[in-house]
Amino acid sequence: MSQLSKAAPRRTNVPMILMIFAVVMFGLIILYSVSGPAGYAKPAEERSSMFYVGRQIVFTVFGLILMLIINFFPVNFFKSKFIWMGSYALSMGAVLSVIAFGKTINGAKRWILIGSTTVQPTEFIKFLLVIFVAGYSAWIKDIRKKGKLKEPSGTLAKLLHETFFTFLIPVGLAGVIDIFIAAQPHMSCALIVAAVVFLSMVNAGVRLRAWITGAIIAVPIAVLALGIYFAQNPEKLDNFSHVFTRLRVFSAVHGDDDVDVSEDEMRQVTNAHNALGSGGMWGRGLGNSRAKYNYVSEAQNDYIFSIYVEETGFVGGSLLILLYMTMFAMCFIVVLRSDSDFSRILAVGCTAIPMVQFLLNIAVELQVIPATGVTLPFVSYGGTAQLALLINYGIILAVSRSGTLAIAKGTSED
């Protein structure tokens, strides 16, 4: 069977770049088809069927340029202590900037106004925390190998020592930022960050005993702290009323007649599901959706997949899912060929970001889970999200180019 050589030649992963281009272009076409009515509903000075897709193109072009530049960064650049520590500092700065200067829209304080454009700093936190976790984990292993972090004697002391350095420090620091994100409130982003950090930590090789011990220590502290906070500030629970509403709607959709929900609260989910099912095999035709005419509000965001399937049917939906699966498969190949723990953690974490978003969005559209507010990567409208995703893929390309093993020529028998 084929063997992997010690070092891979530094070559840009052209097939992955072409696949990303394909998904991005496909997404822009879908966004243009879906967002036209919403664009015409804007004030007169902004009214245009190109309103949303025009803005998305600007962020896309800038993001693609950054992606191609980051592709040439050596993996060891991200492994530098200055970079991974700086990534955490930037993450903390991002959430604090929202607290200090954030703009509140629809009851959530997630955006910063720069000129006439709103940006979501938390979108960048996803890959910044991946860099932090990968860098910290590699650093801990490195100083252990050098004998600079000696374990104490005694079984319990060793367990606590291991738990503190391999689990509590990285998870605790990431958890602080995630709590700030949840408090905006931005539960969908907090959920994605938690999932991505979890997958990164799993691939960092943290032992099960450290997970269990860390959970025993951290969970009671977190529950107690939150209990005290909400007991002193009960009005803060109102910030999460939309979460409870989504849970009630989900229960009602699945046949719980005892749940108290209004028709207006049900409208978005019901109409999106009807749109998803009305496309049939081939759909109504690109641009011919009915649901996008305000039957599904903000059709260009959370429920864009339902509108797209209404227009292109089962065939179109399957094609889009196939494109995603191909793109993720290419990322998994990079993970499997990673030449170090650091490269693997970095590739896994950055792959998990769009993949978790994709799975959550599709699961909501199919009514498998309650609504989360998670958008569809590269398809839903969101300039900051588009830019962050393309930077994220630039990191995966960098790992592919300089952090993987080469496949040796020839074969050998087991």
Secondary structure as GFF3:
##gff-version 3
##sequence-region A 1 414
A	DSSP	alpha_helix	14	40	.	.	.	ID=ss1
A	DSSP	alpha_helix	51	70	.	.	.	ID=ss2
A	DSSP	alpha_helix	75	79	.	.	.	ID=ss3
A	DSSP	alpha_helix	81	101	.	.	.	ID=ss4
A	DSSP	beta_strand	103	105	.	.	.	ID=ss5
A	DSSP	beta_strand	108	114	.	.	.	ID=ss6
A	DSSP	beta_strand	117	119	.	.	.	ID=ss7
A	DSSP	alpha_helix	122	145	.	.	.	ID=ss8
A	DSSP	alpha_helix	155	163	.	.	.	ID=ss9
A	DSSP	pi_helix	164	168	.	.	.	ID=ss10
A	DSSP	alpha_helix	169	182	.	.	.	ID=ss11
A	DSSP	alpha_helix	187	203	.	.	.	ID=ss12
A	DSSP	alpha_helix	208	232	.	.	.	ID=ss13
A	DSSP	three_ten_helix	234	240	.	.	.	ID=ss14
A	DSSP	alpha_helix	241	253	.	.	.	ID=ss15
A	DSSP	alpha_helix	263	278	.	.	.	ID=ss16
A	DSSP	alpha_helix	304	336	.	.	.	ID=ss17
A	DSSP	alpha_helix	341	365	.	.	.	ID=ss18
A	DSSP	alpha_helix	383	402	.	.	.	ID=ss19
###
